């Protein structure tokens, strides 16, 4: 895969998007969630994280988004320590919980505009992005619907759309296809594949099918710390 377009937008000393070296999670005296886990994801790549419940998939994804730090080893995002402010400003995390960070009484669009304003994105720009993503996903109704009345599919579509509003360099998505119909999932897959050309993606799922579909390399947590890297079409 040609990553030159993606590298051009970063201008971040050409370091890989993700460098994990012997990382692990756990307090002193405890068995770490991972031990000596190492992998590298190039800029413009896509990492699929496959793991059943309890394998620590969400913890790892939060670390890759700069929300938590490993207690063992070293984790760098675009060449910076993973929890620095410069990393958090360049990353977006879509948790598996659909409603995290949304105001229930505001409409989907109002929530997205508020989120965009915090990142310096104008209401007009947010509206253009939101309409493009949500109408493509068949969830345009979510724009005018109060979040408290949105369906599970609408909430998932809003959460994914919100992640791309500020055009982050790295987007980490935990179960992005959860709650979506087969048709909406296929449309989301196409949207994410298009974004992979300019952004680095991490897709976590308990479904091996979904973890692998978008990935240029896959981390299989069910195999106990085994990294399986391969290029996909």
HELIX and SHEET records of a PDB file:
HELIX    1   1 UNK A    4  UNK A   10  1                                   7    
HELIX    2   2 UNK A   57  UNK A   64  1                                   8    
HELIX    3   3 UNK A   85  UNK A   90  1                                   6    
HELIX    4   4 UNK A  108  UNK A  118  1                                  11    
HELIX    5   5 UNK A  123  UNK A  136  1                                  14    
HELIX    6   6 UNK A  140  UNK A  143  5                                   4    
HELIX    7   7 UNK A  147  UNK A  149  5                                   3    
HELIX    8   8 UNK A  152  UNK A  164  1                                  13    
HELIX    9   9 UNK A  182  UNK A  195  1                                  14    
HELIX   10  10 UNK A  208  UNK A  213  1                                   6    
HELIX   11  11 UNK A  221  UNK A  223  5                                   3    
SHEET    1   A 4 UNK A  37  UNK A  41  0                                        
SHEET    2   A 4 UNK A  18  UNK A  24 -1                                        
SHEET    3   A 4 UNK A  72  UNK A  77 -1                                        
SHEET    4   A 4 UNK A  80  UNK A  81 -1                                        
SHEET    1   B 6 UNK A  91  UNK A  94  0                                        
SHEET    2   B 6 UNK A 170  UNK A 174  1                                        
SHEET    3   B 6 UNK A 200  UNK A 205  1                                        
SHEET    4   B 6 UNK A  46  UNK A  50  1                                        
SHEET    5   B 6 UNK A 217  UNK A 220  1                                        
SHEET    6   B 6 UNK A 226  UNK A 228 -1                                        
END                                                                             
